[in-house]
Structure formats: structure tokens, C-alpha cells
Amino acid sequence: MPTTKPKQSLKPGERVLFAVFGAFLVLAVIGYIVLETVRSHMKEPMFTSRSSFDSTAEGLRGSKLFREANCTACHRAMRNGTNNGLVLDGIGSRRSAEWIENFLRRPELTYGTTTMDHAPGREAGYTTALPSADIHDIAMFLSELKAEQGSSMAREPPPESSGFIDSMVKMWAPEGWKDKYQDIRTKPPGQQGDATEKAPSP
């Protein structure tokens, strides 16, 4: 008559590992419940949104076309879409409507180098074949996505002194840059960044 082997119990190290994993899982669940409970009872948003949009009639049409053309498969705009490509929230504070429209029509000529997905035959190469009116409306929509100065989506850094930025510059910026480049925060207001750059003529 065949004999069955007795079940092996967990080794001490395995028990400790499972116990630690279980503790982390319980803490994560408790933390999530506490966070959601606090958030649901807050009168104001937990995190301040530093991007905004105020769409014109052209922008509203462009927003609809942007979604219908499946641009959200790669890009996020109005906090909707994916992060596979460039996040477009706040792009209107970094680029002009003219620049964006020229990029949609002639991506690599406007960008000045080879792009990953906008070249002919690539995943986003179809944008150049969109009707001219559609390209214009999409460009208007994107140009109306603004970001506050100092946010991660803005072109300009915060106007006030930032210990974090100072420490990062000190840690990572090569010494030669201090003589070659001017700290953008020391420039007069309005000259820190030019968000109205124009694309080259065809």
C-alpha cells in the first residue's frame, strides 16, 4: 500500500517572509481606507490642481477631435488619457498655438529632429493627413491648456526662491554652466521663458 509523504511545514525564514508581506499588505489596505475616508470628507481637493483650460468654440471642437483621433492613447490632456507620450496639460503655457499647429502639420521639421512616433508611417504619423481645419482646432484646444508658473507642467520655474531647486542645481549642474548660462529665475519677469516661439516656415 503506497504511503503518502507528510506535508512539509514552512521553514522559519519563509514564515518570517510571509509575516512581513502580510503586515505590509494590511498596512497598505488600512492606509488606503484612511486616505479615502479623509479625502471624502474634505471640503477642498486634497491636491491643488495647477493646470487649467478655458476653451473657445474652436478649442471645444479640437477637444472632441483630439479624443476621436485616439490621441489619448499616448497623451494626457485635461487629466484624461495615458502617459505613454508627452503629457499635454499645460502645453499652452510652453508653446504657442502657431507652434503646435505647425508641429501637427510638419512634426519633424518643426521639432528640428527625428521624432519617435510622428514620422510618416509611424503610430502618430496620421496627424499630418488630418483635414486642415481639424488640425487647427486641435492646435487651438492644446494651446488653451495652461499651467501656473512653477508647476511641473509650466515653462517657468516658481518666482520665489526654492531650496529644492537650489540644492538640485548645486548637486547636478556642471560648474561650467554657471558661467555659460544665466539662472532663469534671476531674469526680469516676462523674460524667463518665451512661450510664443514660432515654427520655421515650410
LOTI-554106 format. One record per residue: residue in three letters; x, z, y of N, C-alpha, C, CB in turn. Coordinates in steps of 0.2 Angstrom, whole numbers, plus 5000, padded with zeros to 4 digits. Atoms other than C-alpha are relative to their C-alpha. Glycine has a CB too. Layout:
<recs>
REC residuo n.c1 n.c3 n.c2 ca.c1 ca.c3 ca.c2 c.c1 c.c3 c.c2 cb.c1 cb.c3 cb.c2
REC     Ala    X    Z    Y     X     Z     Y    X    Z    Y     X     Z     Y
...
</recs>
This chain:
<recs>
REC residuo n.c1 n.c3 n.c2 ca.c1 ca.c3 ca.c2 c.c1 c.c3 c.c2 cb.c1 cb.c3 cb.c2
REC     Met 5004 5000 4994  5000  5000  5000 5004 5000 5006  4995  5006  5000
REC     Pro 4995 5000 4994  5008  4995  5017 4999 5006 5004  4998  4993  5004
REC     Thr 5001 4995 4995  5012  5008  5029 5001 4998 5007  5006  5005  4998
REC     Thr 5000 5002 4993  5009  5007  5047 5006 5005 5004  4993  5001  5003
REC     Lys 4995 4996 4996  5023  5012  5059 4997 5004 5005  5005  4995  5003
REC     Pro 5002 4996 4994  5020  5026  5071 5001 4997 5006  5003  5007  4999
REC     Lys 4999 5002 4993  5017  5022  5089 5005 5003 5003  4993  5000  5004
REC     Gln 4995 4997 4997  5032  5025  5099 4998 5002 5007  5006  4995  5001
REC     Ser 5002 4997 4994  5029  5036  5114 5005 4998 5005  5000  5008  5000
REC     Leu 4996 5002 4995  5036  5032  5131 5006 5004 5001  4996  5000  5007
REC     Lys 4994 4997 4999  5054  5036  5135 4999 5004 5006  5006  4995  5000
REC     Pro 5000 4996 4993  5057  5049  5149 5001 4996 5006  5005  5006  5000
REC     Gly 4999 5004 4995  5063  5036  5160 4994 4995 5002  5006  4995  4999
REC     Glu 5006 5004 4999  5048  5025  5158 4994 5004 5002  4998  4997  4993
REC     Arg 5005 4995 4997  5037  5040  5161 5001 5001 5007  5000  5006  4996
REC     Val 4999 4999 4993  5045  5043  5177 4999 4994 5004  5008  5002  5001
REC     Leu 5001 5006 4997  5044  5025  5182 4993 4999 5001  5003  4994  4996
REC     Phe 5008 5001 5000  5025  5024  5178 4997 5005 5005  4997  5001  4994
REC     Ala 5002 4995 4995  5023  5040  5188 5001 4998 5007  5003  5007  4998
REC     Val 4998 5002 4993  5032  5034  5203 4995 4994 5002  5007  4998  5001
REC     Phe 5004 5006 4998  5022  5017  5203 4993 5003 5001  5000  4995  4994
REC     Gly 5006 4998 4999  5006  5026  5201 4999 5004 5006  4998  5005  4994
REC     Ala 5000 4996 4994  5010  5038  5215 4999 4995 5006  5006  5005  5001
REC     Phe 5000 5005 4994  5014  5023  5227 4993 4997 5000  5005  4995  4999
REC     Leu 5006 5004 5000  4998  5014  5221 4994 5005 5003  4998  4998  4993
REC     Val 5005 4995 4997  4987  5030  5225 5001 5001 5008  5001  5007  4997
REC     Leu 4999 4999 4993  4995  5032  5242 4998 4994 5004  5008  5002  5001
REC     Ala 5002 5006 4997  4993  5014  5246 4992 4999 5001  5002  4994  4997
REC     Val 5008 5000 5000  4974  5015  5242 4998 5005 5005  4997  5001  4993
REC     Ile 5002 4995 4995  4972  5031  5252 5002 4998 5007  5004  5007  4999
REC     Gly 4998 5002 4993  4982  5024  5267 4995 4994 5002  5007  4997  5000
REC     Tyr 5004 5006 4998  4971  5008  5267 4993 5003 5002  4999  4995  4994
REC     Ile 5006 4998 4999  4955  5018  5266 5000 5004 5007  4998  5005  4995
REC     Val 4999 4996 4993  4961  5030  5281 5000 4995 5005  5006  5004  5000
REC     Leu 4999 5005 4995  4966  5014  5291 4993 4997 5002  5005  4995  4998
REC     Glu 5006 5004 4999  4950  5005  5289 4994 5005 5003  4997  4997  4993
REC     Thr 5004 4995 4997  4940  5021  5292 5001 5001 5008  5000  5007  4997
REC     Val 4998 4999 4992  4949  5024  5309 4998 4994 5004  5008  5002  5000
REC     Arg 5001 5006 4997  4948  5006  5313 4992 4999 5002  5003  4994  4997
REC     Ser 5007 5001 5000  4929  5005  5310 4997 5005 5005  4997  5001  4994
REC     His 5003 4995 4995  4926  5020  5322 5003 4999 5007  5001  5007  4997
REC     Met 4997 5001 4994  4937  5014  5336 4996 4996 5005  5007  4996  4999
REC     Lys 5004 5003 4995  4928  5008  5352 5004 4994 5002  4999  5004  5006
REC     Glu 4996 5006 4998  4943  4996  5356 5004 4997 4994  5004  5002  5006
REC     Pro 4996 5003 5005  4953  4984  5345 5006 5005 4999  5002  4993  5001
REC     Met 4994 4996 5002  4967  4993  5336 5006 4997 5003  5001  5001  4992
REC     Phe 4995 5004 4997  4979  4979  5341 4998 4996 5006  5004  4996  4994
REC     Thr 5002 5004 4994  4979  4971  5358 5002 4993 4999  5004  5003  5006
REC     Ser 4999 5007 5001  4977  4953  5357 5003 4997 5007  4993  4996  4999
REC     Arg 4997 5003 4994  4989  4944  5369 5000 4993 5001  5008  5002  5000
REC     Ser 5002 5007 4999  4983  4927  5367 4993 4999 5002  5002  4996  4993
REC     Ser 5007 5001 4998  4968  4919  5374 4998 4992 5001  4999  5003  5007
REC     Phe 5002 5008 5000  4958  4902  5376 4994 5000 5005  4999  4997  4993
REC     Asp 5006 5001 4996  4946  4896  5389 4999 4992 5000  5001  5003  5008
REC     Ser 5000 5007 5001  4941  4879  5383 4995 4996 5004  4997  4999  4993
REC     Thr 5004 5004 4996  4934  4865  5393 4996 4996 4995  5004  4995  5005
REC     Ala 5004 5004 5005  4922  4852  5386 5005 4996 4996  4995  4995  5004
REC     Glu 4995 5004 5003  4937  4841  5381 5003 5005 4994  5006  4997  5004
REC     Gly 4997 4995 5004  4945  4857  5373 4996 5002 4994  5002  5006  5003
REC     Leu 5005 4998 5005  4929  4861  5363 5000 4994 4995  4993  5001  5003
REC     Arg 5000 5006 5004  4929  4843  5356 5007 5000 4996  4999  4994  5004
REC     Gly 4993 5000 5003  4948  4845  5352 5000 5005 4995  5005  5001  5005
REC     Ser 5000 4995 5005  4945  4861  5343 4996 4998 4994  4996  5007  5003
REC     Lys 5004 5003 5005  4932  4853  5332 5004 4995 4996  4993  4997  5002
REC     Leu 4996 5005 5004  4943  4838  5328 5006 5003 4997  5002  4995  5006
REC     Phe 4994 4996 5003  4958  4850  5325 4998 5002 4993  5002  5005  5005
REC     Arg 5002 4997 5006  4948  4858  5311 4998 4994 4995  4994  5005  5001
REC     Glu 5002 5005 5005  4941  4842  5304 5005 4996 4998  4995  4995  5004
REC     Ala 4994 5003 5003  4958  4834  5303 5004 5004 4996  5004  4998  5007
REC     Asn 4997 4996 5005  4963  4848  5292 5007 5003 5003  5001  4997  4994
REC     Cys 4994 4997 4997  4977  4854  5305 5001 5007 4998  5000  4999  5007
REC     Thr 5000 4993 5001  4973  4872  5300 5003 5001 4993  4993  5003  5000
REC     Ala 4996 4999 5006  4981  4868  5283 5007 5002 5001  4999  4994  4996
REC     Cys 4993 4998 4998  4998  4870  5291 5001 5005 5006  5004  4994  5001
REC     His 4999 4996 4994  4995  4878  5308 4994 5005 5001  5000  4994  5006
REC     Arg 5005 4995 4998  4986  4893  5315 4999 4999 5007  5002  5007  4998
REC     Ala 5002 5001 4993  4976  4891  5331 4994 5004 5001  4999  4993  5002
REC     Met 5006 4995 4998  4963  4904  5339 5000 5004 4994  4994  4995  5000
REC     Arg 5000 4995 5005  4969  4915  5325 4997 4998 4993  4997  5007  5002
REC     Asn 5003 5003 5006  4962  4903  5312 5005 4995 4997  4993  4997  5002
REC     Gly 4996 5005 5003  4972  4893  5299 5006 5004 4996  5003  4996  5005
REC     Thr 4994 4997 5004  4989  4896  5290 5006 5000 5004  5001  4996  4994
REC     Asn 4993 4999 4996  5007  4900  5295 5005 4995 4996  5002  5007  5000
REC     Asn 4996 5004 5004  5014  4886  5284 5004 4996 5005  4997  4995  4996
REC     Gly 4996 5003 4995  5019  4877  5300 5000 5004 5006  4996  4993  5002
REC     Leu 4999 4997 4994  5021  4881  5318 4993 5004 5002  5002  4996  5006
REC     Val 5006 4997 4997  5009  4894  5325 4998 4998 5007  5001  5008  5000
REC     Leu 5001 5003 4994  5000  4886  5339 4996 5004 5005  4996  4994  4999
REC     Asp 5003 4996 4995  4992  4901  5348 5005 5001 5005  4998  5007  4996
REC     Gly 4996 4999 4994  4999  4902  5365 5005 4994 5002  5005  5006  4999
REC     Ile 4996 5006 4999  5007  4885  5364 4999 4997 5007  4999  4994  4995
REC     Gly 5002 5002 4993  4998  4881  5381 5004 5003 5005  4993  5000  5001
REC     Ser 4995 4997 4996  5010  4893  5389 5007 4998 4999  4999  5008  4999
REC     Arg 4993 5003 5001  5025  4884  5382 5001 4993 5001  5002  5002  4993
REC     Arg 4999 5007 4999  5021  4866  5383 4994 4998 5004  4999  4997  4993
REC     Ser 5006 5003 4996  5010  4855  5395 4996 4996 4996  5003  4996  5006
REC     Ala 5005 5005 5004  4995  4845  5389 5003 4993 4999  4993  5000  5004
REC     Glu 4997 5007 5000  5005  4829  5393 5005 5000 4994  5004  4999  5007
REC     Trp 4994 5000 5005  5020  4835  5382 4996 5000 4993  5004  5006  5001
REC     Ile 5003 4999 5007  5008  4840  5367 4997 4993 4998  4994  5005  5001
REC     Glu 5003 5007 5001  4998  4823  5369 5006 4995 4998  4996  4998  5006
REC     Asn 4994 5005 5001  5015  4813  5369 5003 5002 4993  5005  5001  5005
REC     Phe 4998 4998 5006  5020  4823  5354 4996 4998 4994  5001  5008  4999
REC     Leu 5004 5002 5005  5005  4819  5344 5000 4993 4999  4992  5002  5002
REC     Arg 4999 5007 5000  5007  4801  5348 5006 4997 4997  4999  4997  5007
REC     Arg 4993 5002 5002  5026  4800  5345 5004 5006 4999  5003  4995  5006
REC     Pro 4997 4993 5001  5031  4816  5337 5008 5000 5000  4999  5002  4993
REC     Glu 4992 4999 5001  5050  4812  5333 5003 4998 5007  5002  4996  4995
REC     Leu 4997 5002 4993  5053  4803  5350 4999 5005 5005  4996  4993  5002
REC     Thr 5001 4995 4995  5045  4817  5360 5005 5006 4998  4993  5002  5000
REC     Tyr 4996 4994 5003  5054  4831  5349 5007 4999 5001  4998  5002  4993
REC     Gly 4993 5002 5000  5070  4822  5350 5004 5001 4994  5003  5005  5005
REC     Thr 4996 5000 5006  5075  4824  5332 4995 4999 4994  5003  5007  4999
REC     Thr 5004 5001 5006  5068  4822  5314 4996 5006 4999  5004  4998  4994
REC     Thr 5004 4995 5001  5053  4832  5311 4998 5000 4992  4993  4999  5003
REC     Met 5001 4999 5007  5048  4839  5294 4994 4997 4997  5000  5008  4998
REC     Asp 5006 5003 5003  5030  4833  5292 4997 4995 5004  4995  5006  4999
REC     His 5003 5005 4996  5026  4822  5306 5002 4993 5000  5000  5003  5007
REC     Ala 4998 5007 5000  5036  4807  5302 4995 4995 4996  5007  5000  4996
REC     Pro 5005 5005 5003  5027  4791  5296 5000 5001 4992  5002  4993  5002
REC     Gly 5001 4999 5007  5021  4794  5278 5001 5007 4997  5006  4996  4997
REC     Arg 5000 4993 5002  5023  4812  5278 4993 5004 5001  5005  5004  5004
REC     Glu 5007 4997 5000  5009  4825  5277 4996 5000 5006  5001  5007  4998
REC     Ala 5004 5000 4994  5005  4826  5295 5001 4993 5004  5003  5006  5004
REC     Gly 4999 5006 4997  5010  4808  5299 4994 4996 5002  5004  4995  4996
REC     Tyr 5006 5003 4999  4992  4803  5300 4998 5001 5008  4994  5002  4996
REC     Thr 5002 4998 4993  4991  4811  5318 5001 4994 5004  5003  5006  5002
REC     Thr 4998 5005 4995  4999  4796  5326 4994 4994 4999  5007  4997  4998
REC     Ala 5005 5005 5001  4985  4785  5319 4993 5002 5002  4999  4998  4992
REC     Leu 5007 4998 4997  4970  4795  5326 4998 4996 5006  5001  5008  5001
REC     Pro 5002 5004 4994  4960  4787  5339 5003 5003 5007  4992  5000  5001
REC     Ser 4997 4997 4994  4967  4789  5357 4996 5006 5003  5001  4994  5005
REC     Ala 5004 4995 4997  4953  4799  5363 5000 5007 4996  4992  4998  5000
REC     Asp 4999 4994 5005  4954  4811  5348 5007 5004 5002  4999  4998  4993
REC     Ile 4994 4997 4998  4972  4814  5352 5000 5004 5006  5006  4995  4999
REC     His 5000 4996 4993  4969  4818  5370 4996 5006 5000  4997  4995  5005
REC     Asp 5004 4994 5000  4955  4830  5366 5004 5006 4996  4994  4999  4996
REC     Ile 4996 4995 5003  4966  4839  5353 5006 5003 5004  5003  4997  4993
REC     Ala 4995 4998 4996  4980  4840  5365 4997 5005 5006  5004  4994  5004
REC     Met 5004 4996 4995  4968  4847  5378 4999 5007 4997  4994  4997  5003
REC     Phe 5002 4994 5003  4962  4860  5366 5007 5005 4999  4997  4999  4993
REC     Leu 4994 4996 5002  4980  4866  5361 5003 5002 5007  5005  4995  4997
REC     Ser 4998 4998 4993  4985  4866  5380 4997 5006 5003  5001  4994  5005
REC     Glu 5004 4994 4997  4972  4879  5383 5001 5006 4996  4992  4998  5000
REC     Leu 4999 4994 5004  4978  4891  5370 5006 5004 5004  5002  4999  4993
REC     Lys 4995 4997 4996  4988  4903  5382 5002 5007 4997  4997  5002  5007
REC     Ala 4998 4993 5002  4998  4919  5379 5003 5004 5006  5006  4999  4995
REC     Glu 4997 4996 4995  5003  4933  5390 5007 5000 5000  4997  5008  5000
REC     Gln 4992 5000 4999  5021  4934  5397 5002 5007 4996  5002  5001  5007
REC     Gly 4997 4994 5004  5031  4945  5385 4997 5000 4993  4999  5006  5003
REC     Ser 5002 5000 5007  5021  4942  5369 5004 4995 4996  4992  4998  5000
REC     Ser 4996 5004 5004  5029  4934  5354 4998 4993 5000  4999  5003  4993
REC     Met 5002 5007 5000  5019  4918  5357 5002 4997 5007  4993  4999  4999
REC     Ala 4999 5003 4993  5024  4916  5376 5007 4998 5001  4999  5006  5005
REC     Arg 4993 5003 4999  5039  4906  5383 5004 5005 5003  4999  4994  5004
REC     Glu 4996 4995 4996  5044  4920  5395 5000 5007 4997  4997  5000  5007
REC     Pro 5000 4994 5002  5050  4937  5390 4996 5005 5004  5008  5003  4999
REC     Pro 5004 4995 4995  5042  4953  5397 5004 5001 5006  4999  5007  4996
REC     Pro 4996 5000 4994  5046  4955  5415 5004 5007 5001  4995  5000  5006
REC     Glu 4996 4994 4999  5051  4973  5414 5006 5001 4995  4995  5006  4999
REC     Ser 4994 4999 5004  5067  4980  5406 4998 5002 4993  5005  5005  5003
REC     Ser 5002 4999 5007  5066  4980  5387 5007 5003 4996  4997  4994  4996
REC     Gly 4995 4997 5004  5078  4992  5377 5001 4996 4994  4999  5007  4999
REC     Phe 5000 5004 5007  5074  4982  5361 5004 4994 5001  4993  4999  4997
REC     Ile 4997 5007 4998  5079  4965  5369 5007 5001 5002  4996  4997  5005
REC     Asp 4993 4998 4998  5095  4973  5377 5004 5001 4994  5000  5006  5005
REC     Ser 4996 4998 5006  5100  4980  5360 5001 4994 4996  4997  5006  4996
REC     Met 4999 5006 5004  5097  4964  5351 5005 4995 5003  4993  4996  4999
REC     Val 4995 5004 4997  5107  4954  5364 5007 5002 4999  4998  4999  5008
REC     Lys 4994 4997 5001  5121  4966  5363 5003 4999 4993  5000  5007  5002
REC     Met 4998 5001 5007  5121  4965  5344 5002 4993 4998  4995  5004  4996
REC     Trp 5000 5006 5003  5119  4947  5341 5003 4994 5004  4993  4998  4997
REC     Ala 4998 5006 4996  5123  4936  5356 5008 5000 5001  4997  5001  5007
REC     Pro 4993 5000 4999  5141  4930  5356 5002 5002 5007  5002  4993  4998
REC     Glu 4997 4998 4994  5152  4936  5370 5000 4994 5005  5007  5003  4999
REC     Gly 4999 5005 4995  5155  4919  5377 4993 4998 5003  5002  4994  4996
REC     Trp 5007 5002 4997  5136  4917  5380 4999 5003 5007  4994  5001  4995
REC     Lys 5002 4996 4994  5136  4930  5394 5003 4996 5006  5004  5007  5000
REC     Asp 4997 5004 4994  5147  4918  5405 4997 4993 5000  5008  5000  4999
REC     Lys 5003 5007 5000  5139  4902  5399 4993 5000 5002  5001  4997  4993
REC     Tyr 5007 5000 4999  5121  4907  5400 4997 5006 5005  4996  5000  4994
REC     Gln 5003 4995 4996  5110  4917  5413 4995 5003 4996  4998  4998  5007
REC     Asp 5005 4996 5003  5099  4931  5406 4993 4997 5004  5000  5007  5001
REC     Ile 5007 5003 4997  5081  4923  5409 4996 5005 5004  4996  4997  4994
REC     Arg 5003 4994 4997  5075  4940  5414 5002 5001 5007  5000  5006  4996
REC     Thr 4997 4999 4994  5086  4940  5429 4998 4995 5005  5007  5001  5000
REC     Lys 5002 5005 4996  5079  4924  5436 4994 5002 5004  4999  4993  4996
REC     Pro 5006 4999 4996  5066  4924  5450 4994 4998 4997  5000  4997  5007
REC     Pro 5006 5002 5003  5048  4924  5445 4998 4993 5001  4994  5004  5002
REC     Gly 5002 5007 4999  5042  4906  5441 5005 4996 4998  4998  4999  5007
REC     Gln 4995 5004 5002  5059  4900  5436 5003 5002 4993  5006  5001  5005
REC     Gln 4998 4997 5006  5061  4910  5420 4999 4994 4994  4996  5006  4998
REC     Gly 5001 5005 5005  5054  4895  5410 4996 4995 5003  4997  5003  4993
REC     Asp 5004 5006 4998  5047  4878  5413 4995 4998 4995  5004  4994  5003
REC     Ala 5005 5001 5005  5031  4877  5403 4996 4993 5001  4995  5005  4999
REC     Thr 5003 5006 4999  5027  4860  5410 5004 4994 4999  4997  4999  5007
REC     Glu 4995 5006 5001  5041  4849  5403 4996 4994 4998  5005  5002  4995
REC     Lys 5004 5006 5001  5036  4831  5401 5004 4996 4994  5000  4996  5006
REC     Ala 4997 5004 5005  5039  4820  5386 5003 4994 5003  4995  4998  4995
REC     Pro 4997 5006 4997  5050  4805  5388 4996 4994 4999  5006  4998  4995
REC     Ser 5005 5006 5000  5042  4788  5392 5002 4996 4994  5001  4996  5006
REC     Pro 4998 5005 5006  5040  4776  5377 5004 4994 5002  4993  4998  4998
</recs>
